[in-house]
Amino acid sequence: MSLDTVLFGFPLSRLLLALAYGFGTAFLVRFGLRLAISQIRRIAERTETDLDDLAVELLEKTRFLFILLVGLWVAARSLDLPQEWDQNLTAVLTAVLLLQAGFWGMGVINYLVRHHKRARMEDDPGFATAIGALGFIARLLLWSVLLLTALQTFGVEITPLLASLGVGGLAVALALQNVLGDLLASLSIIFDKPFVIGDFIVLSEFSGTVESVGLKTTRVRSLSGEQLVFSNSDMLSSRIRNFGRMEERRVAFLLGVEYGLESATLRTIPELVRAAVERRENARFDRCHFKSFGDFSLNYETVYYMQVPDYVAYMDTQQAINLEIYEAFEREGIPFAFPTQTLHLVRGEGE
C-alpha cells in the first residue's frame, strides 16, 4: 500500500499526517497538563491560599477522553471533511466538552462547599448543613443544564421534552409526596434553623444531641447512646424544646421543715438558703419564700437562675446548694420534715 492509496476519500499520506497532528496535539496537551499540575502543586505547598489547590484539583479532573477528542478535532481540521462528518464530529466534541465542564463544575462546587463549611463550622454549625444542601442543589442544576444543552446540540427539541417532564414531574411528585415533604422540611430546617448541629433537643419523650440534618431525616444521639432517626416533616410538625438556645436555666425547688418551730427560726430560713445560692459562681438568686402549710410540713419555695446552660454545671451547683443547706440546718437545729400522721384518740363515755 503506497502513500497515494485513497482511504475514506483521502490519500493515505494526508490521513497519516492528520493522525500525526492529532496525536501530537494530544501528547502536548497531556504533557503540558502534567507539567502544570506538578508546578502548581509545588507552589501550593508553599502558600496558605486554597486557590492553587483548586487549580490542581480542576486540572486533575481533566479526562483523557477529552484530551483525545481535542487531538481528533485538530486532526480533522487538517482534512476537508464532508459537512455531515464535520457536524457529527463537532456535536460529539461539544458533548464531551460539556461532560468535561460538568467535572470542572463539580470541582468548583465541592471546593466552595468545603471552603465555606470549614470557615463557618465553629461559628455557625447549622451552616454546615445549609451549605451541604445548597451544594446538592447546585450539582443538580449543573448537570440538568449540561444535559439539556447536550440534547439541544444533537438536535433534540427540548421544548416538548420540558413540557413532558413537567407532566411527568407532577406524577412523580404525587407518588413521592412524602419524600418531597421531607426534602422541603429539610430546607425549612436549614434556613429557619429551629435547631442546628450540636443542639440538645427534646422531642416528645425523646431527647438527645443533633448529629446531622439530611435531606430526608434528622439524626439525634440520645443520652443513653443510641441514635434516633426522625423524618424531617415529623420534626417540624412536633413541638421541640431546644436547650441549645438556652441562655439561663430557671431552677425551682421546695424545702419542707417540721411544724412546731419558732417563728424566729422560720424567718431565718430564707436567709440561709439565699447565702447557699449566692455563694455559687454561676447561680443568680431570685427568691425564697415560705410558700404554704403542707399536710406534714412547712413548705419553702426557692427560685434561682443558672447563668450557663450546661446541665452538668447545673447539677453540680444544685448539689453544692443542697449540701450547704443541709449543713446550715444541721448547725441551726432545723429538722427537715418527712411524711407523718398524728392520730388523736378520744375515749367515749363508759370506757
DRENDO-1510 file (C-alpha; in Angstrom, 1 decimal, always signed):
<recs>
REC; n; res; u; v; w
REC; 1; MET; +0.0; +0.0; +0.0 .
REC; 2; SER; +1.5; +3.3; -1.2 .
REC; 3; LEU; +1.1; +6.7; +0.3 .
REC; 4; ASP; -1.1; +7.7; -2.6 .
REC; 5; THR; -3.7; +5.0; -1.7 .
REC; 6; VAL; -7.1; +6.6; -1.1 .
REC; 7; LEU; -8.9; +5.7; +2.1 .
REC; 8; PHE; -12.3; +7.2; +3.0 .
REC; 9; GLY; -11.8; +9.7; +0.2 .
REC; 10; PHE; -8.4; +10.9; +1.3 .
REC; 11; PRO; -4.9; +10.0; +0.3 .
REC; 12; LEU; -3.1; +7.8; +2.9 .
REC; 13; SER; -0.4; +10.4; +3.3 .
REC; 14; ARG; -2.9; +13.1; +4.3 .
REC; 15; LEU; -4.6; +10.7; +6.8 .
REC; 16; LEU; -1.2; +9.8; +8.4 .
REC; 17; LEU; -0.3; +13.5; +8.6 .
REC; 18; ALA; -3.6; +14.3; +10.2 .
REC; 19; LEU; -3.2; +11.5; +12.7 .
REC; 20; ALA; +0.3; +12.8; +13.5 .
REC; 21; TYR; -1.2; +16.2; +14.1 .
REC; 22; GLY; -3.9; +14.7; +16.3 .
REC; 23; PHE; -1.7; +12.5; +18.4 .
REC; 24; GLY; +1.0; +15.2; +18.7 .
REC; 25; THR; -1.6; +17.7; +19.9 .
REC; 26; ALA; -3.0; +15.2; +22.5 .
REC; 27; PHE; +0.6; +14.4; +23.7 .
REC; 28; LEU; +1.5; +18.0; +24.0 .
REC; 29; VAL; -1.8; +18.8; +25.9 .
REC; 30; ARG; -1.3; +15.8; +28.2 .
REC; 31; PHE; +2.4; +16.7; +28.8 .
REC; 32; GLY; +1.6; +20.3; +29.5 .
REC; 33; LEU; -1.2; +19.3; +31.8 .
REC; 34; ARG; +1.1; +17.1; +33.9 .
REC; 35; LEU; +3.8; +19.8; +34.0 .
REC; 36; ALA; +1.3; +22.4; +35.1 .
REC; 37; ILE; -0.1; +20.1; +37.8 .
REC; 38; SER; +3.4; +19.4; +39.2 .
REC; 39; GLN; +4.4; +23.1; +39.1 .
REC; 40; ILE; +1.2; +24.4; +40.7 .
REC; 41; ARG; +1.3; +21.6; +43.4 .
REC; 42; ARG; +4.8; +22.7; +44.3 .
REC; 43; ILE; +3.6; +26.3; +44.6 .
REC; 44; ALA; +0.6; +25.2; +46.7 .
REC; 45; GLU; +2.9; +23.6; +49.3 .
REC; 46; ARG; +4.4; +27.0; +50.0 .
REC; 47; THR; +1.3; +29.0; +50.1 .
REC; 48; GLU; -1.7; +29.2; +52.5 .
REC; 49; THR; -4.4; +30.1; +49.9 .
REC; 50; ASP; -6.7; +27.4; +48.7 .
REC; 51; LEU; -7.0; +28.7; +45.1 .
REC; 52; ASP; -3.9; +26.9; +43.9 .
REC; 53; ASP; -5.2; +23.7; +45.4 .
REC; 54; LEU; -8.4; +24.3; +43.5 .
REC; 55; ALA; -6.4; +24.7; +40.3 .
REC; 56; VAL; -4.6; +21.4; +40.9 .
REC; 57; GLU; -7.9; +19.7; +41.6 .
REC; 58; LEU; -9.5; +21.0; +38.4 .
REC; 59; LEU; -6.6; +20.1; +36.2 .
REC; 60; GLU; -6.6; +16.6; +37.7 .
REC; 61; LYS; -10.3; +16.3; +36.7 .
REC; 62; THR; -9.4; +16.8; +33.0 .
REC; 63; ARG; -10.3; +13.4; +31.5 .
REC; 64; PHE; -8.1; +11.7; +28.9 .
REC; 65; LEU; -11.1; +11.2; +26.6 .
REC; 66; PHE; -11.4; +15.0; +26.4 .
REC; 67; ILE; -7.7; +15.4; +25.5 .
REC; 68; LEU; -8.0; +12.6; +22.9 .
REC; 69; LEU; -11.0; +14.3; +21.2 .
REC; 70; VAL; -9.2; +17.6; +21.2 .
REC; 71; GLY; -6.4; +15.9; +19.2 .
REC; 72; LEU; -9.0; +14.3; +16.9 .
REC; 73; TRP; -10.6; +17.7; +16.3 .
REC; 74; VAL; -7.2; +19.1; +15.4 .
REC; 75; ALA; -6.6; +16.2; +13.0 .
REC; 76; ALA; -10.0; +16.8; +11.4 .
REC; 77; ARG; -9.2; +20.5; +10.8 .
REC; 78; SER; -6.3; +19.4; +8.6 .
REC; 79; LEU; -8.7; +17.5; +6.4 .
REC; 80; ASP; -11.6; +18.7; +4.3 .
REC; 81; LEU; -14.2; +16.6; +5.8 .
REC; 82; PRO; -17.7; +16.3; +4.3 .
REC; 83; GLN; -20.2; +18.7; +6.0 .
REC; 84; GLU; -22.1; +15.8; +7.6 .
REC; 85; TRP; -19.0; +14.3; +9.1 .
REC; 86; ASP; -17.8; +17.7; +10.4 .
REC; 87; GLN; -21.2; +18.4; +12.0 .
REC; 88; ASN; -21.2; +15.0; +13.7 .
REC; 89; LEU; -17.7; +15.4; +15.0 .
REC; 90; THR; -18.4; +18.9; +16.3 .
REC; 91; ALA; -21.5; +17.5; +18.1 .
REC; 92; VAL; -19.6; +14.7; +19.7 .
REC; 93; LEU; -16.8; +17.1; +20.7 .
REC; 94; THR; -19.3; +19.5; +22.2 .
REC; 95; ALA; -20.9; +16.7; +24.2 .
REC; 96; VAL; -17.6; +15.6; +25.6 .
REC; 97; LEU; -16.7; +19.3; +26.3 .
REC; 98; LEU; -20.0; +19.6; +28.2 .
REC; 99; LEU; -19.2; +16.4; +30.2 .
REC; 100; GLN; -15.7; +17.8; +31.0 .
REC; 101; ALA; -17.3; +21.1; +32.0 .
REC; 102; GLY; -19.5; +19.1; +34.4 .
REC; 103; PHE; -16.4; +17.6; +36.1 .
REC; 104; TRP; -14.8; +21.0; +36.3 .
REC; 105; GLY; -18.1; +22.5; +37.7 .
REC; 106; MET; -18.3; +19.7; +40.3 .
REC; 107; GLY; -14.7; +20.5; +41.4 .
REC; 108; VAL; -15.6; +24.2; +41.9 .
REC; 109; ILE; -18.8; +23.4; +43.8 .
REC; 110; ASN; -17.0; +20.9; +46.1 .
REC; 111; TYR; -14.3; +23.5; +46.7 .
REC; 112; LEU; -16.8; +26.2; +47.6 .
REC; 113; VAL; -18.7; +23.8; +49.9 .
REC; 114; ARG; -15.6; +22.7; +51.7 .
REC; 115; HIS; -14.2; +26.3; +52.0 .
REC; 116; HIS; -17.4; +27.8; +53.4 .
REC; 117; LYS; -18.1; +24.8; +55.7 .
REC; 118; ARG; -14.6; +25.0; +57.2 .
REC; 119; ALA; -14.8; +28.8; +57.6 .
REC; 120; ARG; -18.2; +28.8; +59.3 .
REC; 121; MET; -18.4; +25.5; +61.1 .
REC; 122; GLU; -17.2; +26.8; +64.5 .
REC; 123; ASP; -19.3; +30.0; +64.5 .
REC; 124; ASP; -22.5; +28.5; +62.9 .
REC; 125; PRO; -22.8; +24.7; +63.0 .
REC; 126; GLY; -26.1; +24.9; +61.2 .
REC; 127; PHE; -24.4; +26.5; +58.2 .
REC; 128; ALA; -22.6; +23.2; +57.6 .
REC; 129; THR; -26.0; +21.6; +56.8 .
REC; 130; ALA; -27.2; +24.5; +54.8 .
REC; 131; ILE; -24.1; +24.7; +52.6 .
REC; 132; GLY; -24.3; +20.9; +52.0 .
REC; 133; ALA; -27.9; +21.2; +50.8 .
REC; 134; LEU; -27.1; +24.1; +48.6 .
REC; 135; GLY; -24.2; +22.2; +47.2 .
REC; 136; PHE; -26.5; +19.3; +46.3 .
REC; 137; ILE; -28.9; +21.7; +44.6 .
REC; 138; ALA; -26.1; +23.4; +42.7 .
REC; 139; ARG; -24.8; +20.0; +41.4 .
REC; 140; LEU; -28.3; +19.0; +40.3 .
REC; 141; LEU; -28.8; +22.3; +38.4 .
REC; 142; LEU; -25.4; +22.0; +36.8 .
REC; 143; TRP; -26.0; +18.5; +35.4 .
REC; 144; SER; -29.5; +19.4; +34.4 .
REC; 145; VAL; -28.3; +22.4; +32.3 .
REC; 146; LEU; -25.5; +20.5; +30.8 .
REC; 147; LEU; -27.8; +17.6; +29.8 .
REC; 148; LEU; -30.3; +19.9; +28.2 .
REC; 149; THR; -27.5; +21.7; +26.3 .
REC; 150; ALA; -26.1; +18.4; +25.1 .
REC; 151; LEU; -29.6; +17.3; +23.9 .
REC; 152; GLN; -30.0; +20.5; +22.0 .
REC; 153; THR; -26.6; +20.1; +20.5 .
REC; 154; PHE; -27.6; +16.8; +19.0 .
REC; 155; GLY; -30.7; +18.4; +17.5 .
REC; 156; VAL; -33.3; +17.2; +20.1 .
REC; 157; GLU; -36.1; +19.7; +20.5 .
REC; 158; ILE; -36.1; +20.3; +24.2 .
REC; 159; THR; -39.3; +22.4; +24.5 .
REC; 160; PRO; -41.7; +19.4; +24.1 .
REC; 161; LEU; -39.3; +17.4; +26.4 .
REC; 162; LEU; -39.6; +20.1; +29.1 .
REC; 163; ALA; -43.4; +20.0; +28.8 .
REC; 164; SER; -43.5; +16.2; +29.1 .
REC; 165; LEU; -41.1; +16.4; +32.0 .
REC; 166; GLY; -43.5; +18.9; +33.7 .
REC; 167; VAL; -46.4; +16.4; +33.4 .
REC; 168; GLY; -44.2; +13.5; +34.4 .
REC; 169; GLY; -42.7; +15.5; +37.3 .
REC; 170; LEU; -46.2; +16.2; +38.6 .
REC; 171; ALA; -47.0; +12.5; +38.6 .
REC; 172; VAL; -43.7; +11.7; +40.3 .
REC; 173; ALA; -44.4; +14.5; +42.9 .
REC; 174; LEU; -47.7; +12.9; +43.7 .
REC; 175; ALA; -46.1; +9.5; +44.1 .
REC; 176; LEU; -43.2; +10.8; +46.2 .
REC; 177; GLN; -45.1; +13.4; +48.2 .
REC; 178; ASN; -43.7; +12.1; +51.5 .
REC; 179; VAL; -40.2; +12.1; +50.3 .
REC; 180; LEU; -40.6; +15.6; +48.8 .
REC; 181; GLY; -42.3; +16.7; +52.0 .
REC; 182; ASP; -39.2; +15.6; +54.0 .
REC; 183; LEU; -37.0; +17.4; +51.4 .
REC; 184; LEU; -38.9; +20.7; +51.8 .
REC; 185; ALA; -38.8; +20.2; +55.5 .
REC; 186; SER; -35.1; +19.8; +55.4 .
REC; 187; LEU; -34.8; +23.1; +53.6 .
REC; 188; SER; -37.0; +24.8; +56.2 .
REC; 189; ILE; -34.8; +23.4; +59.0 .
REC; 190; ILE; -31.7; +24.6; +57.2 .
REC; 191; PHE; -32.9; +28.2; +56.6 .
REC; 192; ASP; -35.2; +28.7; +59.5 .
REC; 193; LYS; -32.8; +27.0; +62.0 .
REC; 194; PRO; -35.1; +25.8; +64.8 .
REC; 195; PHE; -32.1; +23.8; +65.8 .
REC; 196; VAL; -28.5; +23.2; +64.5 .
REC; 197; ILE; -25.9; +20.5; +64.8 .
REC; 198; GLY; -24.8; +20.2; +68.4 .
REC; 199; ASP; -28.0; +21.5; +70.0 .
REC; 200; PHE; -29.6; +19.4; +72.7 .
REC; 201; ILE; -33.3; +19.0; +71.9 .
REC; 202; VAL; -36.3; +17.3; +73.5 .
REC; 203; LEU; -38.9; +15.9; +71.1 .
REC; 204; SER; -41.9; +14.3; +72.9 .
REC; 205; GLU; -40.5; +11.6; +75.0 .
REC; 206; PHE; -37.2; +11.6; +73.1 .
REC; 207; SER; -34.1; +13.7; +73.8 .
REC; 208; GLY; -30.5; +14.0; +72.6 .
REC; 209; THR; -27.9; +16.0; +70.7 .
REC; 210; VAL; -28.4; +16.7; +67.0 .
REC; 211; GLU; -25.7; +15.0; +64.9 .
REC; 212; SER; -26.8; +15.7; +61.4 .
REC; 213; VAL; -29.7; +17.1; +59.3 .
REC; 214; GLY; -30.1; +15.2; +56.0 .
REC; 215; LEU; -32.4; +15.7; +53.0 .
REC; 216; LYS; -34.9; +13.2; +54.4 .
REC; 217; THR; -34.0; +12.5; +58.1 .
REC; 218; THR; -32.5; +14.2; +61.1 .
REC; 219; ARG; -30.3; +12.1; +63.4 .
REC; 220; VAL; -30.1; +12.6; +67.1 .
REC; 221; ARG; -27.7; +10.9; +69.6 .
REC; 222; SER; -29.7; +10.1; +72.8 .
REC; 223; LEU; -28.3; +10.3; +76.3 .
REC; 224; SER; -28.4; +6.5; +76.5 .
REC; 225; GLY; -26.1; +6.3; +73.5 .
REC; 226; GLU; -28.3; +5.0; +70.7 .
REC; 227; GLN; -29.0; +7.1; +67.5 .
REC; 228; LEU; -32.6; +8.3; +67.0 .
REC; 229; VAL; -33.7; +8.9; +63.4 .
REC; 230; PHE; -36.6; +11.3; +62.7 .
REC; 231; SER; -38.1; +12.3; +59.4 .
REC; 232; ASN; -37.8; +16.0; +58.8 .
REC; 233; SER; -41.5; +16.5; +58.4 .
REC; 234; ASP; -42.2; +14.9; +61.7 .
REC; 235; MET; -39.6; +17.2; +63.3 .
REC; 236; LEU; -41.3; +20.3; +62.1 .
REC; 237; SER; -44.8; +19.1; +63.0 .
REC; 238; SER; -43.8; +18.5; +66.6 .
REC; 239; ARG; -43.1; +20.8; +69.5 .
REC; 240; ILE; -39.3; +20.9; +70.0 .
REC; 241; ARG; -37.6; +22.1; +73.2 .
REC; 242; ASN; -34.2; +23.3; +72.2 .
REC; 243; PHE; -31.9; +23.5; +75.2 .
REC; 244; GLY; -29.0; +24.6; +72.9 .
REC; 245; ARG; -30.5; +28.1; +72.7 .
REC; 246; MET; -30.9; +28.3; +76.5 .
REC; 247; GLU; -29.2; +31.4; +77.9 .
REC; 248; GLU; -30.3; +30.9; +81.5 .
REC; 249; ARG; -31.9; +27.9; +83.3 .
REC; 250; ARG; -34.6; +28.6; +85.8 .
REC; 251; VAL; -34.5; +26.3; +88.8 .
REC; 252; ALA; -37.2; +26.0; +91.4 .
REC; 253; PHE; -37.1; +23.6; +94.4 .
REC; 254; LEU; -39.1; +23.0; +97.6 .
REC; 255; LEU; -37.9; +22.6; +101.2 .
REC; 256; GLY; -40.1; +21.2; +103.9 .
REC; 257; VAL; -39.4; +21.7; +107.7 .
REC; 258; GLU; -41.3; +20.3; +110.7 .
REC; 259; TYR; -44.2; +22.0; +112.4 .
REC; 260; GLY; -43.5; +23.3; +115.9 .
REC; 261; LEU; -40.5; +25.5; +115.1 .
REC; 262; GLU; -40.4; +29.0; +116.5 .
REC; 263; SER; -41.4; +31.9; +114.2 .
REC; 264; ALA; -38.0; +33.5; +114.6 .
REC; 265; THR; -36.4; +30.3; +113.3 .
REC; 266; LEU; -38.7; +30.2; +110.3 .
REC; 267; ARG; -37.7; +33.8; +109.4 .
REC; 268; THR; -34.0; +32.8; +109.2 .
REC; 269; ILE; -34.5; +30.0; +106.7 .
REC; 270; PRO; -34.8; +32.3; +103.6 .
REC; 271; GLU; -31.5; +34.0; +104.5 .
REC; 272; LEU; -29.8; +30.6; +104.9 .
REC; 273; VAL; -31.0; +29.5; +101.5 .
REC; 274; ARG; -30.0; +32.8; +99.9 .
REC; 275; ALA; -26.5; +32.6; +101.3 .
REC; 276; ALA; -26.2; +29.0; +100.0 .
REC; 277; VAL; -27.2; +30.1; +96.4 .
REC; 278; GLU; -25.3; +33.3; +96.2 .
REC; 279; ARG; -22.0; +31.6; +97.0 .
REC; 280; ARG; -22.3; +29.6; +93.8 .
REC; 281; GLU; -20.4; +31.2; +90.9 .
REC; 282; ASN; -22.9; +30.7; +88.1 .
REC; 283; ALA; -26.1; +31.0; +90.1 .
REC; 284; ARG; -28.2; +34.1; +90.3 .
REC; 285; PHE; -30.6; +34.1; +93.3 .
REC; 286; ASP; -34.2; +35.2; +92.7 .
REC; 287; ARG; -36.3; +34.5; +95.8 .
REC; 288; CYS; -37.0; +32.2; +98.7 .
REC; 289; HIS; -40.5; +32.3; +100.3 .
REC; 290; PHE; -42.5; +30.5; +103.0 .
REC; 291; LYS; -45.0; +29.2; +100.5 .
REC; 292; SER; -47.6; +27.0; +102.2 .
REC; 293; PHE; -48.7; +24.9; +105.1 .
REC; 294; GLY; -48.5; +21.4; +104.0 .
REC; 295; ASP; -50.1; +18.2; +105.4 .
REC; 296; PHE; -47.0; +17.4; +107.4 .
REC; 297; SER; -44.5; +20.2; +106.6 .
REC; 298; LEU; -44.0; +24.0; +106.4 .
REC; 299; ASN; -43.0; +24.5; +102.7 .
REC; 300; TYR; -40.4; +27.0; +101.3 .
REC; 301; GLU; -40.1; +27.6; +97.6 .
REC; 302; THR; -36.7; +28.7; +96.2 .
REC; 303; VAL; -36.0; +30.0; +92.7 .
REC; 304; TYR; -32.6; +30.8; +91.2 .
REC; 305; TYR; -31.2; +31.1; +87.7 .
REC; 306; MET; -28.2; +29.2; +86.3 .
REC; 307; GLN; -26.3; +31.6; +84.0 .
REC; 308; VAL; -24.8; +28.8; +81.9 .
REC; 309; PRO; -26.9; +26.3; +80.0 .
REC; 310; ASP; -24.8; +23.2; +80.7 .
REC; 311; TYR; -26.7; +20.5; +82.5 .
REC; 312; VAL; -23.7; +19.1; +84.4 .
REC; 313; ALA; -22.9; +22.5; +85.7 .
REC; 314; TYR; -26.5; +22.9; +86.9 .
REC; 315; MET; -26.4; +19.6; +88.7 .
REC; 316; ASP; -23.0; +20.4; +90.3 .
REC; 317; THR; -24.4; +23.7; +91.5 .
REC; 318; GLN; -27.6; +22.2; +92.8 .
REC; 319; GLN; -25.7; +19.5; +94.7 .
REC; 320; ALA; -23.4; +22.2; +96.3 .
REC; 321; ILE; -26.5; +24.2; +97.3 .
REC; 322; ASN; -28.2; +21.2; +98.8 .
REC; 323; LEU; -25.2; +20.2; +100.8 .
REC; 324; GLU; -24.7; +23.7; +102.2 .
REC; 325; ILE; -28.4; +24.0; +103.2 .
REC; 326; TYR; -28.2; +20.6; +104.9 .
REC; 327; GLU; -25.1; +21.7; +106.9 .
REC; 328; ALA; -26.8; +25.1; +107.8 .
REC; 329; PHE; -30.0; +23.4; +109.0 .
REC; 330; GLU; -27.9; +20.8; +111.0 .
REC; 331; ARG; -26.0; +23.7; +112.6 .
REC; 332; GLU; -29.1; +25.7; +113.4 .
REC; 333; GLY; -31.0; +22.6; +114.6 .
REC; 334; ILE; -33.8; +22.9; +112.0 .
REC; 335; PRO; -35.3; +19.5; +111.2 .
REC; 336; PHE; -36.4; +18.5; +107.7 .
REC; 337; ALA; -40.0; +17.2; +107.5 .
REC; 338; PHE; -40.9; +13.8; +106.4 .
REC; 339; PRO; -44.4; +12.3; +105.9 .
REC; 340; THR; -46.0; +11.7; +109.3 .
REC; 341; GLN; -49.5; +11.3; +110.6 .
REC; 342; THR; -50.7; +12.1; +114.1 .
REC; 343; LEU; -53.8; +10.2; +115.5 .
REC; 344; HIS; -55.8; +11.7; +118.3 .
REC; 345; LEU; -57.8; +9.0; +120.2 .
REC; 346; VAL; -60.8; +10.2; +122.2 .
REC; 347; ARG; -62.3; +7.9; +124.9 .
REC; 348; GLY; -66.0; +7.6; +124.8 .
REC; 349; GLU; -68.3; +7.5; +128.0 .
REC; 350; GLY; -68.0; +4.4; +130.0 .
REC; 351; GLU; -64.6; +3.5; +128.6 .
</recs>
